[in-house]
Amino acid sequence: MAEGPQPKRKREEEEEKNGGAAAQGGVPAAFALSDLRVRRVLRESARDKIVFLHAERIGLSGEGTDAVVILEKTPFQEEKIPDLLKKPMNAELQMHNDIYCTFYLSPPPELSEIKATVVYPATEKHIQKYLRQEVHLIRETWEDYKNITLPFIQSQSFSIQWVYNILEKKAEADRIVHENPDPSTGFVLVPDLKWNQNQLDDLYLIALVHRREIKSLRDLRAEHLPLLRNVLQEGKEAIVKRFGVPGSQLRIYLHYQPSYYHLHVHFTALGYDAPGSSVERAHLLADVIDNLAMDSMYYQKRALTFPLRADEPLFKKFQEAGKV
């Protein structure tokens, strides 16, 4: 499901499972998953093998505190696949027709891991974020950007302190794969938290630029070409050096709308159907570079299309302006 701009991204969701302690420098709220009671399923995806739950934790007073639980089946790890058929397990035959058989397997725990991300305590905004919603395509002209989107961005308190913490090496310094320290044309390349780094099939890294005034694709001009070319070239070189994946097997793109307003570039395995990599939101970095080389004001002239959920504040702004 396509997602529009959100004030937080996956990294902050990971921090929130400890009650926001990672961001605030406090002590994580200690509790077990068994403390949580499921209230309802917010959304699920059979394709992505993921389910979003609205849960609550009952305190000593009997009052419930909301939580969001994200359960995601982890990808297969190649070195463990032989054990999948060798180790004792329940194998229930579902269908046998000529040369085809279908079994349902119940593998041992070490071969059937599930990743659980907990947002606790969760606000109503968190719950609404993960609730299944209608999605609409918005066609934003440059005038729409100036009159609707930009004022909305400027009016919101989108926290990106976690980005500055990475750039200043106050956090996640040990995760940095590559850095060009130049304040104008440099960037930091780090693994995205959606990737556990146990396999390359779902490789996912993010390049965060050092320049802080560039919010999104709309701010890019020809003067930024040296920066963008550095990200493209050095990012590919760093990934092939560290992970052995060549540039021809990478999807390198920007989101519009982005999930946070500090320019960043996504590097994902070409064979991985990453969230937000569909045509209505992803813009290939190589194409962006070519467009800016052709016309410095390209992204201040053309209309851009992106998806928004019906419950998002920016969607309501476009509705109020009669654009939907």
Backbone torsions as a table, in degrees:
resi	resn	phi	psi	omega
1	MET	NA	131.8	-177.8
2	ALA	-71.5	145.4	-179.1
3	GLU	-123.1	142.7	177.5
4	GLY	-93.3	-169.2	-175.6
5	PRO	-66.0	138.3	177.4
6	GLN	-130.4	151.7	179.7
7	PRO	-68.8	-15.5	-178.6
8	LYS	-133.8	164.1	178.7
9	ARG	-128.9	-172.0	-172.8
10	LYS	-57.1	-41.6	-177.5
11	ARG	-58.5	-41.4	-179.3
12	GLU	-72.7	-30.0	174.7
13	GLU	-61.8	-38.6	178.5
14	GLU	-63.8	-38.5	179.4
15	GLU	-68.2	-35.1	-175.2
16	GLU	-69.9	-19.5	179.0
17	LYS	-65.9	-15.5	173.4
18	ASN	-104.2	28.1	178.0
19	GLY	70.3	23.2	179.3
20	GLY	80.4	10.6	-174.5
21	ALA	-64.2	-35.2	-177.6
22	ALA	-64.1	-35.9	-178.9
23	ALA	-79.8	-29.8	-173.5
24	GLN	-98.9	-10.1	-179.9
25	GLY	78.2	16.8	-179.2
26	GLY	-92.3	-167.0	180.0
27	VAL	-96.3	129.3	180.0
28	PRO	-57.9	143.5	175.9
29	ALA	-74.7	114.2	-174.1
30	ALA	-83.5	121.8	172.7
31	PHE	-161.3	162.3	179.6
32	ALA	-101.1	155.6	177.1
33	LEU	-58.9	-30.0	-179.9
34	SER	-67.4	-13.8	176.2
35	ASP	-73.8	-16.1	-174.0
36	LEU	-93.1	143.6	176.9
37	ARG	-116.7	128.0	-178.6
38	VAL	-73.8	128.8	176.7
39	ARG	-98.2	-41.8	179.8
40	ARG	-166.4	162.1	173.4
41	VAL	-89.4	120.8	179.6
42	LEU	-79.7	-43.1	-177.8
43	ARG	-166.8	150.8	174.7
44	GLU	-146.4	155.6	-179.9
45	SER	-134.2	111.7	177.5
46	ALA	-65.4	-33.4	-179.5
47	ARG	-67.5	-45.4	-176.3
48	ASP	-88.9	-3.1	179.7
49	LYS	55.5	52.1	-176.6
50	ILE	-142.6	145.3	177.8
51	VAL	-137.1	140.9	-180.0
52	PHE	-111.9	124.8	-174.7
53	LEU	-118.1	141.5	168.3
54	HIS	-94.1	116.6	-178.2
55	ALA	-124.2	174.9	174.3
56	GLU	-147.7	152.3	176.0
57	ARG	-112.0	123.7	-178.4
58	ILE	-87.1	122.5	179.5
59	GLY	-83.6	-179.9	-178.4
60	LEU	-63.3	-27.6	-179.7
61	SER	-79.3	-7.9	-176.6
62	GLY	91.6	-5.5	178.5
63	GLU	-80.2	141.2	179.0
64	GLY	-96.7	140.3	175.6
65	THR	-114.0	128.7	-175.0
66	ASP	-68.1	149.5	174.5
67	ALA	-145.4	154.8	169.9
68	VAL	-114.6	129.1	178.6
69	VAL	-116.9	126.5	178.8
70	ILE	-111.2	115.3	179.7
71	LEU	-107.5	125.4	-174.2
72	GLU	-136.5	124.9	176.9
73	LYS	-71.1	128.7	-177.1
74	THR	-77.2	152.6	178.6
75	PRO	-65.1	158.7	174.5
76	PHE	-64.5	142.2	172.9
77	GLN	-103.8	123.1	-169.6
78	GLU	-55.2	-37.9	-176.4
79	GLU	-71.0	-16.5	-179.4
80	LYS	-97.5	-8.4	-175.7
81	ILE	-60.7	-42.2	178.4
82	PRO	-56.4	-35.8	-179.8
83	ASP	-67.8	-21.0	-176.3
84	LEU	-62.8	-34.3	-179.5
85	LEU	-97.8	-20.8	-177.0
86	LYS	-82.5	-39.2	-173.3
87	LYS	-74.9	148.4	179.3
88	PRO	-61.2	134.4	177.8
89	MET	-161.4	162.1	174.9
90	ASN	-76.7	128.2	177.8
91	ALA	-128.6	105.4	-176.0
92	GLU	-99.7	119.7	179.9
93	LEU	-72.1	123.0	179.6
94	GLN	-99.4	-34.1	-175.7
95	MET	-156.6	140.3	174.0
96	HIS	-138.6	117.2	-178.3
97	ASN	-142.6	106.2	-179.9
98	ASP	59.4	-118.2	-177.5
99	ILE	-89.3	0.9	-174.5
100	TYR	-107.5	133.8	174.9
101	CYS	-131.0	145.7	173.7
102	THR	-124.5	126.6	178.0
103	PHE	-118.6	148.5	166.8
104	TYR	-105.6	121.7	-175.3
105	LEU	-104.1	147.1	172.0
106	SER	-119.6	84.0	-174.6
107	PRO	-72.8	162.4	176.7
108	PRO	-66.1	161.5	-173.9
109	PRO	-54.5	-38.8	-176.4
110	GLU	-68.1	-12.1	179.5
111	LEU	-111.8	8.7	-177.9
112	SER	-139.6	49.1	-176.5
113	GLU	-69.7	147.4	173.8
114	ILE	-127.2	129.0	176.6
115	LYS	-85.6	129.3	179.1
116	ALA	-117.2	122.1	174.2
117	THR	-111.6	129.0	-176.5
118	VAL	-117.5	129.2	171.7
119	VAL	-104.5	109.1	-175.2
120	TYR	-150.1	130.1	-6.4
121	PRO	-72.9	146.8	-177.4
122	ALA	-102.2	138.9	176.3
123	THR	-90.5	172.3	176.9
124	GLU	-62.1	-31.6	177.7
125	LYS	-64.2	-39.9	177.7
126	HIS	-62.5	-44.5	-178.0
127	ILE	-63.3	-44.7	179.8
128	GLN	-64.8	-33.1	-179.3
129	LYS	-60.2	-38.9	-175.4
130	TYR	-96.1	-4.6	178.8
131	LEU	-73.8	140.5	178.8
132	ARG	-60.5	128.5	-177.2
133	GLN	-134.7	154.3	170.7
134	GLU	-65.5	145.2	179.5
135	VAL	-116.6	138.4	-180.0
136	HIS	-124.3	145.9	173.6
137	LEU	-90.8	129.2	178.9
138	ILE	-107.5	133.6	174.5
139	ARG	-106.2	103.8	-173.0
140	GLU	-100.0	117.4	172.8
141	THR	-81.6	172.0	176.5
142	TRP	-63.0	-36.9	176.8
143	GLU	-64.4	-40.9	176.5
144	ASP	-60.8	-40.4	179.7
145	TYR	-61.5	-47.8	-177.4
146	LYS	-66.1	-37.6	-172.0
147	ASN	-94.6	-21.9	-175.4
148	ILE	-120.5	-59.6	-171.4
149	THR	-69.8	-50.2	-176.9
150	LEU	-61.8	-47.2	176.0
151	PRO	-58.9	-35.9	178.0
152	PHE	-63.9	-46.3	179.3
153	ILE	-58.9	-45.1	-176.9
154	GLN	-68.4	-23.1	-178.3
155	SER	-88.0	-10.8	-175.6
156	GLN	-98.1	152.8	177.4
157	SER	-102.0	69.4	178.9
158	PHE	-75.8	114.3	-177.7
159	SER	-80.7	119.4	174.7
160	ILE	-125.9	27.2	178.1
161	GLN	-60.0	-32.0	179.3
162	TRP	-62.2	-31.2	176.8
163	VAL	-66.2	-46.9	-179.4
164	TYR	-64.4	-34.3	178.1
165	ASN	-61.8	-38.8	178.2
166	ILE	-69.5	-46.3	-177.7
167	LEU	-63.2	-32.9	179.9
168	GLU	-92.9	3.6	179.1
169	LYS	61.1	31.8	173.4
170	LYS	-86.3	-14.1	178.8
171	ALA	-151.3	147.6	173.5
172	GLU	60.6	23.7	-179.1
173	ALA	-61.4	-32.2	-178.7
174	ASP	-74.6	-9.6	-179.4
175	ARG	-96.1	-5.9	-176.0
176	ILE	-67.3	125.3	178.6
177	VAL	-88.1	-35.0	-178.9
178	HIS	-159.2	147.0	173.6
179	GLU	-142.4	134.5	165.1
180	ASN	-108.4	111.2	-170.9
181	PRO	-79.2	-2.8	-178.3
182	ASP	-57.7	126.3	-175.5
183	PRO	-67.2	-19.5	-178.0
184	SER	-101.5	-38.5	-175.2
185	THR	-121.4	15.3	-176.0
186	GLY	-104.7	173.2	-176.7
187	PHE	-163.3	169.4	174.9
188	VAL	-120.7	135.5	179.6
189	LEU	-111.7	120.8	-178.6
190	VAL	-133.4	152.7	173.8
191	PRO	-66.1	138.9	173.0
192	ASP	-74.8	148.3	-178.3
193	LEU	-70.5	-10.6	173.1
194	LYS	-71.5	-15.3	-178.9
195	TRP	-107.4	123.0	-179.3
196	ASN	-85.4	-2.9	176.8
197	GLN	66.2	15.6	177.4
198	ASN	-86.9	-16.9	178.8
199	GLN	-151.3	162.6	-175.9
200	LEU	-95.9	-9.9	-176.3
201	ASP	-59.5	-34.6	-179.2
202	ASP	-115.0	34.2	178.3
203	LEU	-50.2	134.8	-177.0
204	TYR	-154.5	114.7	175.6
205	LEU	-127.6	159.3	-179.8
206	ILE	-125.7	133.1	172.5
207	ALA	-100.9	119.8	178.6
208	LEU	-105.2	120.9	-176.8
209	VAL	-78.3	152.7	178.9
210	HIS	-74.3	-29.2	-179.4
211	ARG	-68.9	129.9	-172.4
212	ARG	-98.3	-9.9	-175.6
213	GLU	-88.5	-7.4	-178.5
214	ILE	-92.4	111.0	-175.7
215	LYS	-86.2	-41.1	-172.5
216	SER	-161.5	-173.7	177.7
217	LEU	-53.6	-35.2	-176.9
218	ARG	-63.5	-24.1	-177.4
219	ASP	-87.2	-9.1	-172.1
220	LEU	-77.2	137.6	176.2
221	ARG	-137.6	178.2	-177.2
222	ALA	-59.8	-29.4	180.0
223	GLU	-62.3	-18.7	-179.2
224	HIS	-92.3	1.7	-178.3
225	LEU	-59.2	-42.7	177.7
226	PRO	-57.9	-39.6	177.4
227	LEU	-63.7	-50.0	-176.9
228	LEU	-64.4	-38.3	178.0
229	ARG	-67.2	-35.9	175.8
230	ASN	-62.9	-45.8	180.0
231	VAL	-59.6	-45.6	-178.2
232	LEU	-64.0	-52.4	-174.6
233	GLN	-73.1	-51.3	-177.2
234	GLU	-68.7	-33.5	177.4
235	GLY	-62.7	-45.7	178.2
236	LYS	-63.2	-42.8	-179.6
237	GLU	-63.5	-41.4	-179.2
238	ALA	-66.2	-38.6	-177.8
239	ILE	-71.6	-40.9	178.6
240	VAL	-68.5	-33.3	178.8
241	LYS	-69.5	-43.3	-176.0
242	ARG	-83.8	-40.9	-170.9
243	PHE	-115.7	-7.5	177.6
244	GLY	75.5	16.8	-180.0
245	VAL	-101.7	117.0	-177.3
246	PRO	-72.8	160.4	-179.5
247	GLY	-58.9	-28.7	-179.7
248	SER	-70.6	-9.7	178.3
249	GLN	-113.3	21.4	178.8
250	LEU	-116.8	143.3	168.9
251	ARG	-104.1	116.9	-173.5
252	ILE	-119.5	116.7	-168.9
253	TYR	-155.7	165.2	173.3
254	LEU	-113.2	152.3	173.4
255	HIS	-95.4	144.3	164.4
256	TYR	-144.2	121.2	-6.2
257	GLN	-66.8	148.2	175.2
258	PRO	-80.4	164.2	178.2
259	SER	-83.4	-14.5	172.1
260	TYR	-152.1	148.6	-167.4
261	TYR	-96.8	65.7	167.8
262	HIS	-142.5	125.5	-171.4
263	LEU	-56.3	129.0	178.4
264	HIS	-148.2	155.7	-176.8
265	VAL	-125.2	136.9	-179.0
266	HIS	-94.7	135.5	172.7
267	PHE	-120.1	112.2	179.4
268	THR	-129.2	156.3	175.4
269	ALA	-61.8	135.6	-175.4
270	LEU	-59.4	-34.9	-178.4
271	GLY	-81.7	-1.9	-177.5
272	TYR	-97.2	124.4	179.5
273	ASP	-82.9	75.7	-174.0
274	ALA	-70.3	147.9	175.7
275	PRO	-58.0	133.6	177.8
276	GLY	80.8	10.1	-179.0
277	SER	-93.8	6.1	-178.5
278	SER	-78.0	167.4	-168.0
279	VAL	-64.9	-27.2	-176.0
280	GLU	-79.3	-6.0	-178.8
281	ARG	-130.9	-28.0	-173.8
282	ALA	-93.7	137.3	177.0
283	HIS	-124.6	114.3	-177.5
284	LEU	-59.8	133.1	-177.2
285	LEU	-60.8	-38.7	179.5
286	ALA	-61.4	-38.1	177.7
287	ASP	-69.4	-39.1	178.2
288	VAL	-60.4	-44.3	179.0
289	ILE	-61.3	-46.0	179.7
290	ASP	-62.5	-41.6	-178.7
291	ASN	-63.7	-42.1	-179.9
292	LEU	-70.9	-33.5	176.9
293	ALA	-66.3	-31.0	179.5
294	MET	-79.0	-37.7	-176.7
295	ASP	-152.3	112.5	-176.9
296	SER	-57.8	-30.2	-176.6
297	MET	-100.3	21.7	-173.8
298	TYR	-52.8	-47.3	-175.1
299	TYR	-85.9	2.6	169.2
300	GLN	-101.4	-0.9	-178.9
301	LYS	-111.9	-39.3	-170.5
302	ARG	-89.3	153.8	174.0
303	ALA	-79.1	144.6	179.2
304	LEU	-121.5	138.8	-179.9
305	THR	-104.9	138.7	177.3
306	PHE	-154.8	157.5	179.3
307	PRO	-90.9	145.9	172.8
308	LEU	-136.1	140.8	174.6
309	ARG	-77.4	152.7	-174.7
310	ALA	-64.0	-22.2	-177.6
311	ASP	-93.1	1.0	-175.5
312	GLU	-80.8	139.4	-179.4
313	PRO	-57.6	-37.2	-179.6
314	LEU	-65.5	-36.5	176.7
315	PHE	-61.0	-41.7	180.0
316	LYS	-64.3	-33.6	176.9
317	LYS	-64.0	-41.3	178.4
318	PHE	-68.7	-34.9	175.3
319	GLN	-62.8	-47.2	-178.7
320	GLU	-62.1	-29.6	179.6
321	ALA	-85.2	2.5	178.9
322	GLY	72.7	24.9	-176.0
323	LYS	-96.9	-4.6	179.7
324	VAL	-120.6	NA	NA
